[in-house]
Amino acid sequence: MKQYNSLKEINHDLKRLSLERQIAWEEMKGLKEDFKESIQPHNLFAPILSWAKQYGILYLIRLLFTKKK
């Protein structure tokens, strides 16, 4: 435990801790907004659509270039 020699040191540490708490709170609010945005439907389906387009195009190309007997 830290030993304080004056009231000024105590107040300085209290102010620093208060600022650290406020910074942490603002970071948490930012993370909350990032999370809310990341679970939006358009953000969930974009990778799936990208994958489907990529493999759909490859499938169509394969159909065009394979010889039908």
mmCIF file of the N, C-alpha and C atoms, coordinates in Angstrom:
data_MODEL
# 
_entry.id   MODEL 
# 
loop_
_atom_site.group_PDB 
_atom_site.id 
_atom_site.type_symbol 
_atom_site.label_atom_id 
_atom_site.label_alt_id 
_atom_site.label_comp_id 
_atom_site.label_asym_id 
_atom_site.label_entity_id 
_atom_site.label_seq_id 
_atom_site.pdbx_PDB_ins_code 
_atom_site.Cartn_x 
_atom_site.Cartn_y 
_atom_site.Cartn_z 
_atom_site.occupancy 
_atom_site.B_iso_or_equiv 
_atom_site.pdbx_formal_charge 
_atom_site.auth_seq_id 
_atom_site.auth_comp_id 
_atom_site.auth_asym_id 
_atom_site.auth_atom_id 
_atom_site.pdbx_PDB_model_num 
ATOM 1   N N  . MET A 1 1  ? 0.841   -1.160  0.000   1.00 0.00 ? 1  MET A N  1 
ATOM 2   C CA . MET A 1 1  ? 0.000   0.000   0.000   1.00 0.00 ? 1  MET A CA 1 
ATOM 3   C C  . MET A 1 1  ? 0.895   1.235   0.000   1.00 0.00 ? 1  MET A C  1 
ATOM 4   N N  . LYS A 1 2  ? 0.479   2.238   -0.737  1.00 0.00 ? 2  LYS A N  1 
ATOM 5   C CA . LYS A 1 2  ? 1.279   3.451   -0.864  1.00 0.00 ? 2  LYS A CA 1 
ATOM 6   C C  . LYS A 1 2  ? 1.124   4.331   0.382   1.00 0.00 ? 2  LYS A C  1 
ATOM 7   N N  . GLN A 1 3  ? 2.238   4.886   0.802   1.00 0.00 ? 3  GLN A N  1 
ATOM 8   C CA . GLN A 1 3  ? 2.239   5.822   1.930   1.00 0.00 ? 3  GLN A CA 1 
ATOM 9   C C  . GLN A 1 3  ? 2.211   7.249   1.382   1.00 0.00 ? 3  GLN A C  1 
ATOM 10  N N  . TYR A 1 4  ? 1.281   8.025   1.866   1.00 0.00 ? 4  TYR A N  1 
ATOM 11  C CA . TYR A 1 4  ? 1.163   9.420   1.439   1.00 0.00 ? 4  TYR A CA 1 
ATOM 12  C C  . TYR A 1 4  ? 1.761   10.326  2.502   1.00 0.00 ? 4  TYR A C  1 
ATOM 13  N N  . ASN A 1 5  ? 2.453   11.373  2.022   1.00 0.00 ? 5  ASN A N  1 
ATOM 14  C CA . ASN A 1 5  ? 3.072   12.324  2.938   1.00 0.00 ? 5  ASN A CA 1 
ATOM 15  C C  . ASN A 1 5  ? 2.300   13.626  3.055   1.00 0.00 ? 5  ASN A C  1 
ATOM 16  N N  . SER A 1 6  ? 1.381   13.847  2.111   1.00 0.00 ? 6  SER A N  1 
ATOM 17  C CA . SER A 1 6  ? 0.625   15.100  2.176   1.00 0.00 ? 6  SER A CA 1 
ATOM 18  C C  . SER A 1 6  ? -0.743  14.916  1.520   1.00 0.00 ? 6  SER A C  1 
ATOM 19  N N  . LEU A 1 7  ? -1.598  15.853  1.840   1.00 0.00 ? 7  LEU A N  1 
ATOM 20  C CA . LEU A 1 7  ? -2.928  15.860  1.250   1.00 0.00 ? 7  LEU A CA 1 
ATOM 21  C C  . LEU A 1 7  ? -2.844  16.117  -0.255  1.00 0.00 ? 7  LEU A C  1 
ATOM 22  N N  . LYS A 1 8  ? -1.835  16.859  -0.665  1.00 0.00 ? 8  LYS A N  1 
ATOM 23  C CA . LYS A 1 8  ? -1.641  17.159  -2.087  1.00 0.00 ? 8  LYS A CA 1 
ATOM 24  C C  . LYS A 1 8  ? -1.393  15.870  -2.881  1.00 0.00 ? 8  LYS A C  1 
ATOM 25  N N  . GLU A 1 9  ? -0.605  14.953  -2.340  1.00 0.00 ? 9  GLU A N  1 
ATOM 26  C CA . GLU A 1 9  ? -0.343  13.672  -3.007  1.00 0.00 ? 9  GLU A CA 1 
ATOM 27  C C  . GLU A 1 9  ? -1.621  12.843  -3.123  1.00 0.00 ? 9  GLU A C  1 
ATOM 28  N N  . ILE A 1 10 ? -2.417  12.863  -2.073  1.00 0.00 ? 10 ILE A N  1 
ATOM 29  C CA . ILE A 1 10 ? -3.681  12.117  -2.083  1.00 0.00 ? 10 ILE A CA 1 
ATOM 30  C C  . ILE A 1 10 ? -4.601  12.673  -3.158  1.00 0.00 ? 10 ILE A C  1 
ATOM 31  N N  . ASN A 1 11 ? -4.750  13.990  -3.181  1.00 0.00 ? 11 ASN A N  1 
ATOM 32  C CA . ASN A 1 11 ? -5.615  14.621  -4.178  1.00 0.00 ? 11 ASN A CA 1 
ATOM 33  C C  . ASN A 1 11 ? -5.112  14.368  -5.599  1.00 0.00 ? 11 ASN A C  1 
ATOM 34  N N  . HIS A 1 12 ? -3.797  14.383  -5.771  1.00 0.00 ? 12 HIS A N  1 
ATOM 35  C CA . HIS A 1 12 ? -3.215  14.131  -7.091  1.00 0.00 ? 12 HIS A CA 1 
ATOM 36  C C  . HIS A 1 12 ? -3.562  12.714  -7.567  1.00 0.00 ? 12 HIS A C  1 
ATOM 37  N N  . ASP A 1 13 ? -3.403  11.726  -6.693  1.00 0.00 ? 13 ASP A N  1 
ATOM 38  C CA . ASP A 1 13 ? -3.728  10.348  -7.059  1.00 0.00 ? 13 ASP A CA 1 
ATOM 39  C C  . ASP A 1 13 ? -5.225  10.171  -7.298  1.00 0.00 ? 13 ASP A C  1 
ATOM 40  N N  . LEU A 1 14 ? -6.052  10.818  -6.485  1.00 0.00 ? 14 LEU A N  1 
ATOM 41  C CA . LEU A 1 14 ? -7.496  10.728  -6.688  1.00 0.00 ? 14 LEU A CA 1 
ATOM 42  C C  . LEU A 1 14 ? -7.898  11.310  -8.040  1.00 0.00 ? 14 LEU A C  1 
ATOM 43  N N  . LYS A 1 15 ? -7.302  12.422  -8.400  1.00 0.00 ? 15 LYS A N  1 
ATOM 44  C CA . LYS A 1 15 ? -7.586  13.049  -9.692  1.00 0.00 ? 15 LYS A CA 1 
ATOM 45  C C  . LYS A 1 15 ? -7.142  12.133  -10.836 1.00 0.00 ? 15 LYS A C  1 
ATOM 46  N N  . ARG A 1 16 ? -5.952  11.543  -10.712 1.00 0.00 ? 16 ARG A N  1 
ATOM 47  C CA . ARG A 1 16 ? -5.431  10.645  -11.745 1.00 0.00 ? 16 ARG A CA 1 
ATOM 48  C C  . ARG A 1 16 ? -6.336  9.424   -11.899 1.00 0.00 ? 16 ARG A C  1 
ATOM 49  N N  . LEU A 1 17 ? -6.740  8.842   -10.783 1.00 0.00 ? 17 LEU A N  1 
ATOM 50  C CA . LEU A 1 17 ? -7.614  7.671   -10.833 1.00 0.00 ? 17 LEU A CA 1 
ATOM 51  C C  . LEU A 1 17 ? -8.981  8.013   -11.421 1.00 0.00 ? 17 LEU A C  1 
ATOM 52  N N  . SER A 1 18 ? -9.481  9.188   -11.100 1.00 0.00 ? 18 SER A N  1 
ATOM 53  C CA . SER A 1 18 ? -10.750 9.624   -11.664 1.00 0.00 ? 18 SER A CA 1 
ATOM 54  C C  . SER A 1 18 ? -10.651 9.767   -13.181 1.00 0.00 ? 18 SER A C  1 
ATOM 55  N N  . LEU A 1 19 ? -9.553  10.353  -13.648 1.00 0.00 ? 19 LEU A N  1 
ATOM 56  C CA . LEU A 1 19 ? -9.355  10.499  -15.092 1.00 0.00 ? 19 LEU A CA 1 
ATOM 57  C C  . LEU A 1 19 ? -9.199  9.138   -15.774 1.00 0.00 ? 19 LEU A C  1 
ATOM 58  N N  . GLU A 1 20 ? -8.489  8.219   -15.139 1.00 0.00 ? 20 GLU A N  1 
ATOM 59  C CA . GLU A 1 20 ? -8.336  6.874   -15.701 1.00 0.00 ? 20 GLU A CA 1 
ATOM 60  C C  . GLU A 1 20 ? -9.690  6.176   -15.804 1.00 0.00 ? 20 GLU A C  1 
ATOM 61  N N  . ARG A 1 21 ? -10.532 6.366   -14.792 1.00 0.00 ? 21 ARG A N  1 
ATOM 62  C CA . ARG A 1 21 ? -11.864 5.765   -14.804 1.00 0.00 ? 21 ARG A CA 1 
ATOM 63  C C  . ARG A 1 21 ? -12.710 6.351   -15.924 1.00 0.00 ? 21 ARG A C  1 
ATOM 64  N N  . GLN A 1 22 ? -12.636 7.668   -16.114 1.00 0.00 ? 22 GLN A N  1 
ATOM 65  C CA . GLN A 1 22 ? -13.391 8.314   -17.188 1.00 0.00 ? 22 GLN A CA 1 
ATOM 66  C C  . GLN A 1 22 ? -12.924 7.832   -18.562 1.00 0.00 ? 22 GLN A C  1 
ATOM 67  N N  . ILE A 1 23 ? -11.625 7.685   -18.734 1.00 0.00 ? 23 ILE A N  1 
ATOM 68  C CA . ILE A 1 23 ? -11.084 7.188   -20.000 1.00 0.00 ? 23 ILE A CA 1 
ATOM 69  C C  . ILE A 1 23 ? -11.570 5.767   -20.258 1.00 0.00 ? 23 ILE A C  1 
ATOM 70  N N  . ALA A 1 24 ? -11.520 4.926   -19.241 1.00 0.00 ? 24 ALA A N  1 
ATOM 71  C CA . ALA A 1 24 ? -11.978 3.541   -19.386 1.00 0.00 ? 24 ALA A CA 1 
ATOM 72  C C  . ALA A 1 24 ? -13.462 3.499   -19.736 1.00 0.00 ? 24 ALA A C  1 
ATOM 73  N N  . TRP A 1 25 ? -14.252 4.375   -19.129 1.00 0.00 ? 25 TRP A N  1 
ATOM 74  C CA . TRP A 1 25 ? -15.688 4.423   -19.402 1.00 0.00 ? 25 TRP A CA 1 
ATOM 75  C C  . TRP A 1 25 ? -15.941 4.815   -20.856 1.00 0.00 ? 25 TRP A C  1 
ATOM 76  N N  . GLU A 1 26 ? -15.213 5.815   -21.357 1.00 0.00 ? 26 GLU A N  1 
ATOM 77  C CA . GLU A 1 26 ? -15.375 6.239   -22.749 1.00 0.00 ? 26 GLU A CA 1 
ATOM 78  C C  . GLU A 1 26 ? -14.952 5.128   -23.710 1.00 0.00 ? 26 GLU A C  1 
ATOM 79  N N  . GLU A 1 27 ? -13.902 4.396   -23.372 1.00 0.00 ? 27 GLU A N  1 
ATOM 80  C CA . GLU A 1 27 ? -13.482 3.273   -24.209 1.00 0.00 ? 27 GLU A CA 1 
ATOM 81  C C  . GLU A 1 27 ? -14.558 2.197   -24.239 1.00 0.00 ? 27 GLU A C  1 
ATOM 82  N N  . MET A 1 28 ? -15.199 1.943   -23.102 1.00 0.00 ? 28 MET A N  1 
ATOM 83  C CA . MET A 1 28 ? -16.276 0.955   -23.050 1.00 0.00 ? 28 MET A CA 1 
ATOM 84  C C  . MET A 1 28 ? -17.454 1.393   -23.911 1.00 0.00 ? 28 MET A C  1 
ATOM 85  N N  . LYS A 1 29 ? -17.788 2.674   -23.886 1.00 0.00 ? 29 LYS A N  1 
ATOM 86  C CA . LYS A 1 29 ? -18.880 3.164   -24.725 1.00 0.00 ? 29 LYS A CA 1 
ATOM 87  C C  . LYS A 1 29 ? -18.538 2.987   -26.196 1.00 0.00 ? 29 LYS A C  1 
ATOM 88  N N  . GLY A 1 30 ? -17.282 3.238   -26.557 1.00 0.00 ? 30 GLY A N  1 
ATOM 89  C CA . GLY A 1 30 ? -16.849 3.048   -27.941 1.00 0.00 ? 30 GLY A CA 1 
ATOM 90  C C  . GLY A 1 30 ? -16.932 1.592   -28.363 1.00 0.00 ? 30 GLY A C  1 
ATOM 91  N N  . LEU A 1 31 ? -16.533 0.688   -27.472 1.00 0.00 ? 31 LEU A N  1 
ATOM 92  C CA . LEU A 1 31 ? -16.622 -0.742  -27.771 1.00 0.00 ? 31 LEU A CA 1 
ATOM 93  C C  . LEU A 1 31 ? -18.071 -1.182  -27.938 1.00 0.00 ? 31 LEU A C  1 
ATOM 94  N N  . LYS A 1 32 ? -18.955 -0.596  -27.137 1.00 0.00 ? 32 LYS A N  1 
ATOM 95  C CA . LYS A 1 32 ? -20.371 -0.931  -27.238 1.00 0.00 ? 32 LYS A CA 1 
ATOM 96  C C  . LYS A 1 32 ? -20.900 -0.542  -28.611 1.00 0.00 ? 32 LYS A C  1 
ATOM 97  N N  . GLU A 1 33 ? -20.551 0.642   -29.088 1.00 0.00 ? 33 GLU A N  1 
ATOM 98  C CA . GLU A 1 33 ? -21.004 1.093   -30.401 1.00 0.00 ? 33 GLU A CA 1 
ATOM 99  C C  . GLU A 1 33 ? -20.407 0.231   -31.510 1.00 0.00 ? 33 GLU A C  1 
ATOM 100 N N  . ASP A 1 34 ? -19.133 -0.128  -31.376 1.00 0.00 ? 34 ASP A N  1 
ATOM 101 C CA . ASP A 1 34 ? -18.496 -0.997  -32.371 1.00 0.00 ? 34 ASP A CA 1 
ATOM 102 C C  . ASP A 1 34 ? -19.194 -2.352  -32.428 1.00 0.00 ? 34 ASP A C  1 
ATOM 103 N N  . PHE A 1 35 ? -19.531 -2.886  -31.263 1.00 0.00 ? 35 PHE A N  1 
ATOM 104 C CA . PHE A 1 35 ? -20.208 -4.178  -31.204 1.00 0.00 ? 35 PHE A CA 1 
ATOM 105 C C  . PHE A 1 35 ? -21.592 -4.093  -31.829 1.00 0.00 ? 35 PHE A C  1 
ATOM 106 N N  . LYS A 1 36 ? -22.333 -3.030  -31.501 1.00 0.00 ? 36 LYS A N  1 
ATOM 107 C CA . LYS A 1 36 ? -23.667 -2.871  -32.064 1.00 0.00 ? 36 LYS A CA 1 
ATOM 108 C C  . LYS A 1 36 ? -23.602 -2.798  -33.585 1.00 0.00 ? 36 LYS A C  1 
ATOM 109 N N  . GLU A 1 37 ? -22.599 -2.104  -34.107 1.00 0.00 ? 37 GLU A N  1 
ATOM 110 C CA . GLU A 1 37 ? -22.460 -1.982  -35.555 1.00 0.00 ? 37 GLU A CA 1 
ATOM 111 C C  . GLU A 1 37 ? -22.062 -3.313  -36.181 1.00 0.00 ? 37 GLU A C  1 
ATOM 112 N N  . SER A 1 38 ? -21.222 -4.068  -35.492 1.00 0.00 ? 38 SER A N  1 
ATOM 113 C CA . SER A 1 38 ? -20.729 -5.321  -36.066 1.00 0.00 ? 38 SER A CA 1 
ATOM 114 C C  . SER A 1 38 ? -21.808 -6.393  -36.151 1.00 0.00 ? 38 SER A C  1 
ATOM 115 N N  . ILE A 1 39 ? -22.868 -6.292  -35.354 1.00 0.00 ? 39 ILE A N  1 
ATOM 116 C CA . ILE A 1 39 ? -23.911 -7.314  -35.413 1.00 0.00 ? 39 ILE A CA 1 
ATOM 117 C C  . ILE A 1 39 ? -25.102 -6.883  -36.257 1.00 0.00 ? 39 ILE A C  1 
ATOM 118 N N  . GLN A 1 40 ? -24.974 -5.798  -36.991 1.00 0.00 ? 40 GLN A N  1 
ATOM 119 C CA . GLN A 1 40 ? -26.033 -5.390  -37.905 1.00 0.00 ? 40 GLN A CA 1 
ATOM 120 C C  . GLN A 1 40 ? -26.154 -6.447  -39.000 1.00 0.00 ? 40 GLN A C  1 
ATOM 121 N N  . PRO A 1 41 ? -27.361 -6.690  -39.509 1.00 0.00 ? 41 PRO A N  1 
ATOM 122 C CA . PRO A 1 41 ? -27.545 -7.740  -40.521 1.00 0.00 ? 41 PRO A CA 1 
ATOM 123 C C  . PRO A 1 41 ? -26.655 -7.575  -41.752 1.00 0.00 ? 41 PRO A C  1 
ATOM 124 N N  . HIS A 1 42 ? -26.486 -6.356  -42.235 1.00 0.00 ? 42 HIS A N  1 
ATOM 125 C CA . HIS A 1 42 ? -25.670 -6.181  -43.436 1.00 0.00 ? 42 HIS A CA 1 
ATOM 126 C C  . HIS A 1 42 ? -24.218 -6.548  -43.171 1.00 0.00 ? 42 HIS A C  1 
ATOM 127 N N  . ASN A 1 43 ? -23.753 -6.403  -41.950 1.00 0.00 ? 43 ASN A N  1 
ATOM 128 C CA . ASN A 1 43 ? -22.381 -6.795  -41.620 1.00 0.00 ? 43 ASN A CA 1 
ATOM 129 C C  . ASN A 1 43 ? -22.250 -8.302  -41.430 1.00 0.00 ? 43 ASN A C  1 
ATOM 130 N N  . LEU A 1 44 ? -23.333 -8.958  -41.078 1.00 0.00 ? 44 LEU A N  1 
ATOM 131 C CA . LEU A 1 44 ? -23.282 -10.402 -40.901 1.00 0.00 ? 44 LEU A CA 1 
ATOM 132 C C  . LEU A 1 44 ? -23.341 -11.136 -42.235 1.00 0.00 ? 44 LEU A C  1 
ATOM 133 N N  . PHE A 1 45 ? -24.114 -10.601 -43.191 1.00 0.00 ? 45 PHE A N  1 
ATOM 134 C CA . PHE A 1 45 ? -24.314 -11.299 -44.452 1.00 0.00 ? 45 PHE A CA 1 
ATOM 135 C C  . PHE A 1 45 ? -23.307 -10.926 -45.526 1.00 0.00 ? 45 PHE A C  1 
ATOM 136 N N  . ALA A 1 46 ? -22.565 -9.867  -45.360 1.00 0.00 ? 46 ALA A N  1 
ATOM 137 C CA . ALA A 1 46 ? -21.596 -9.451  -46.380 1.00 0.00 ? 46 ALA A CA 1 
ATOM 138 C C  . ALA A 1 46 ? -20.550 -10.528 -46.661 1.00 0.00 ? 46 ALA A C  1 
ATOM 139 N N  . PRO A 1 47 ? -19.935 -11.151 -45.659 1.00 0.00 ? 47 PRO A N  1 
ATOM 140 C CA . PRO A 1 47 ? -18.960 -12.211 -45.971 1.00 0.00 ? 47 PRO A CA 1 
ATOM 141 C C  . PRO A 1 47 ? -19.600 -13.413 -46.674 1.00 0.00 ? 47 PRO A C  1 
ATOM 142 N N  . ILE A 1 48 ? -20.826 -13.727 -46.304 1.00 0.00 ? 48 ILE A N  1 
ATOM 143 C CA . ILE A 1 48 ? -21.516 -14.855 -46.930 1.00 0.00 ? 48 ILE A CA 1 
ATOM 144 C C  . ILE A 1 48 ? -21.788 -14.549 -48.397 1.00 0.00 ? 48 ILE A C  1 
ATOM 145 N N  . LEU A 1 49 ? -22.256 -13.345 -48.681 1.00 0.00 ? 49 LEU A N  1 
ATOM 146 C CA . LEU A 1 49 ? -22.519 -12.961 -50.064 1.00 0.00 ? 49 LEU A CA 1 
ATOM 147 C C  . LEU A 1 49 ? -21.238 -12.928 -50.875 1.00 0.00 ? 49 LEU A C  1 
ATOM 148 N N  . SER A 1 50 ? -20.175 -12.452 -50.298 1.00 0.00 ? 50 SER A N  1 
ATOM 149 C CA . SER A 1 50 ? -18.886 -12.421 -50.985 1.00 0.00 ? 50 SER A CA 1 
ATOM 150 C C  . SER A 1 50 ? -18.440 -13.832 -51.337 1.00 0.00 ? 50 SER A C  1 
ATOM 151 N N  . TRP A 1 51 ? -18.559 -14.734 -50.413 1.00 0.00 ? 51 TRP A N  1 
ATOM 152 C CA . TRP A 1 51 ? -18.188 -16.127 -50.650 1.00 0.00 ? 51 TRP A CA 1 
ATOM 153 C C  . TRP A 1 51 ? -19.070 -16.730 -51.740 1.00 0.00 ? 51 TRP A C  1 
ATOM 154 N N  . ALA A 1 52 ? -20.375 -16.474 -51.672 1.00 0.00 ? 52 ALA A N  1 
ATOM 155 C CA . ALA A 1 52 ? -21.303 -17.028 -52.660 1.00 0.00 ? 52 ALA A CA 1 
ATOM 156 C C  . ALA A 1 52 ? -20.999 -16.481 -54.053 1.00 0.00 ? 52 ALA A C  1 
ATOM 157 N N  . LYS A 1 53 ? -20.690 -15.202 -54.161 1.00 0.00 ? 53 LYS A N  1 
ATOM 158 C CA . LYS A 1 53 ? -20.343 -14.633 -55.466 1.00 0.00 ? 53 LYS A CA 1 
ATOM 159 C C  . LYS A 1 53 ? -19.080 -15.272 -56.009 1.00 0.00 ? 53 LYS A C  1 
ATOM 160 N N  . GLN A 1 54 ? -18.083 -15.408 -55.184 1.00 0.00 ? 54 GLN A N  1 
ATOM 161 C CA . GLN A 1 54 ? -16.800 -15.961 -55.625 1.00 0.00 ? 54 GLN A CA 1 
ATOM 162 C C  . GLN A 1 54 ? -16.977 -17.385 -56.151 1.00 0.00 ? 54 GLN A C  1 
ATOM 163 N N  . TYR A 1 55 ? -17.618 -18.226 -55.379 1.00 0.00 ? 55 TYR A N  1 
ATOM 164 C CA . TYR A 1 55 ? -17.770 -19.614 -55.789 1.00 0.00 ? 55 TYR A CA 1 
ATOM 165 C C  . TYR A 1 55 ? -18.842 -19.776 -56.856 1.00 0.00 ? 55 TYR A C  1 
ATOM 166 N N  . GLY A 1 56 ? -19.811 -18.892 -56.893 1.00 0.00 ? 56 GLY A N  1 
ATOM 167 C CA . GLY A 1 56 ? -20.808 -18.925 -57.959 1.00 0.00 ? 56 GLY A CA 1 
ATOM 168 C C  . GLY A 1 56 ? -20.183 -18.616 -59.307 1.00 0.00 ? 56 GLY A C  1 
ATOM 169 N N  . ILE A 1 57 ? -19.313 -17.627 -59.351 1.00 0.00 ? 57 ILE A N  1 
ATOM 170 C CA . ILE A 1 57 ? -18.623 -17.275 -60.592 1.00 0.00 ? 57 ILE A CA 1 
ATOM 171 C C  . ILE A 1 57 ? -17.713 -18.417 -61.025 1.00 0.00 ? 57 ILE A C  1 
ATOM 172 N N  . LEU A 1 58 ? -16.986 -19.005 -60.094 1.00 0.00 ? 58 LEU A N  1 
ATOM 173 C CA . LEU A 1 58 ? -16.131 -20.147 -60.429 1.00 0.00 ? 58 LEU A CA 1 
ATOM 174 C C  . LEU A 1 58 ? -16.961 -21.313 -60.963 1.00 0.00 ? 58 LEU A C  1 
ATOM 175 N N  . TYR A 1 59 ? -18.104 -21.541 -60.392 1.00 0.00 ? 59 TYR A N  1 
ATOM 176 C CA . TYR A 1 59 ? -18.980 -22.616 -60.845 1.00 0.00 ? 59 TYR A CA 1 
ATOM 177 C C  . TYR A 1 59 ? -19.473 -22.345 -62.257 1.00 0.00 ? 59 TYR A C  1 
ATOM 178 N N  . LEU A 1 60 ? -19.879 -21.109 -62.546 1.00 0.00 ? 60 LEU A N  1 
ATOM 179 C CA . LEU A 1 60 ? -20.342 -20.761 -63.889 1.00 0.00 ? 60 LEU A CA 1 
ATOM 180 C C  . LEU A 1 60 ? -19.227 -20.903 -64.913 1.00 0.00 ? 60 LEU A C  1 
ATOM 181 N N  . ILE A 1 61 ? -18.026 -20.485 -64.569 1.00 0.00 ? 61 ILE A N  1 
ATOM 182 C CA . ILE A 1 61 ? -16.889 -20.623 -65.482 1.00 0.00 ? 61 ILE A CA 1 
ATOM 183 C C  . ILE A 1 61 ? -16.620 -22.101 -65.754 1.00 0.00 ? 61 ILE A C  1 
ATOM 184 N N  . ARG A 1 62 ? -16.666 -22.900 -64.738 1.00 0.00 ? 62 ARG A N  1 
ATOM 185 C CA . ARG A 1 62 ? -16.446 -24.337 -64.905 1.00 0.00 ? 62 ARG A CA 1 
ATOM 186 C C  . ARG A 1 62 ? -17.519 -24.937 -65.812 1.00 0.00 ? 62 ARG A C  1 
ATOM 187 N N  . LEU A 1 63 ? -18.771 -24.503 -65.658 1.00 0.00 ? 63 LEU A N  1 
ATOM 188 C CA . LEU A 1 63 ? -19.841 -25.003 -66.518 1.00 0.00 ? 63 LEU A CA 1 
ATOM 189 C C  . LEU A 1 63 ? -19.610 -24.602 -67.969 1.00 0.00 ? 63 LEU A C  1 
ATOM 190 N N  . LEU A 1 64 ? -19.131 -23.391 -68.194 1.00 0.00 ? 64 LEU A N  1 
ATOM 191 C CA . LEU A 1 64 ? -18.906 -22.915 -69.558 1.00 0.00 ? 64 LEU A CA 1 
ATOM 192 C C  . LEU A 1 64 ? -17.767 -23.652 -70.244 1.00 0.00 ? 64 LEU A C  1 
ATOM 193 N N  . PHE A 1 65 ? -16.738 -24.007 -69.516 1.00 0.00 ? 65 PHE A N  1 
ATOM 194 C CA . PHE A 1 65 ? -15.550 -24.597 -70.126 1.00 0.00 ? 65 PHE A CA 1 
ATOM 195 C C  . PHE A 1 65 ? -15.513 -26.125 -70.103 1.00 0.00 ? 65 PHE A C  1 
ATOM 196 N N  . THR A 1 66 ? -16.430 -26.736 -69.416 1.00 0.00 ? 66 THR A N  1 
ATOM 197 C CA . THR A 1 66 ? -16.458 -28.200 -69.449 1.00 0.00 ? 66 THR A CA 1 
ATOM 198 C C  . THR A 1 66 ? -17.271 -28.632 -70.655 1.00 0.00 ? 66 THR A C  1 
ATOM 199 N N  . LYS A 1 67 ? -16.800 -29.656 -71.305 1.00 0.00 ? 67 LYS A N  1 
ATOM 200 C CA . LYS A 1 67 ? -17.473 -30.146 -72.511 1.00 0.00 ? 67 LYS A CA 1 
ATOM 201 C C  . LYS A 1 67 ? -18.632 -31.036 -72.100 1.00 0.00 ? 67 LYS A C  1 
ATOM 202 N N  . LYS A 1 68 ? -19.733 -30.803 -72.742 1.00 0.00 ? 68 LYS A N  1 
ATOM 203 C CA . LYS A 1 68 ? -20.892 -31.657 -72.493 1.00 0.00 ? 68 LYS A CA 1 
ATOM 204 C C  . LYS A 1 68 ? -20.845 -32.805 -73.489 1.00 0.00 ? 68 LYS A C  1 
ATOM 205 N N  . LYS A 1 69 ? -21.109 -33.987 -73.024 1.00 0.00 ? 69 LYS A N  1 
ATOM 206 C CA . LYS A 1 69 ? -21.069 -35.166 -73.896 1.00 0.00 ? 69 LYS A CA 1 
ATOM 207 C C  . LYS A 1 69 ? -22.447 -35.567 -74.324 1.00 0.00 ? 69 LYS A C  1 
# 
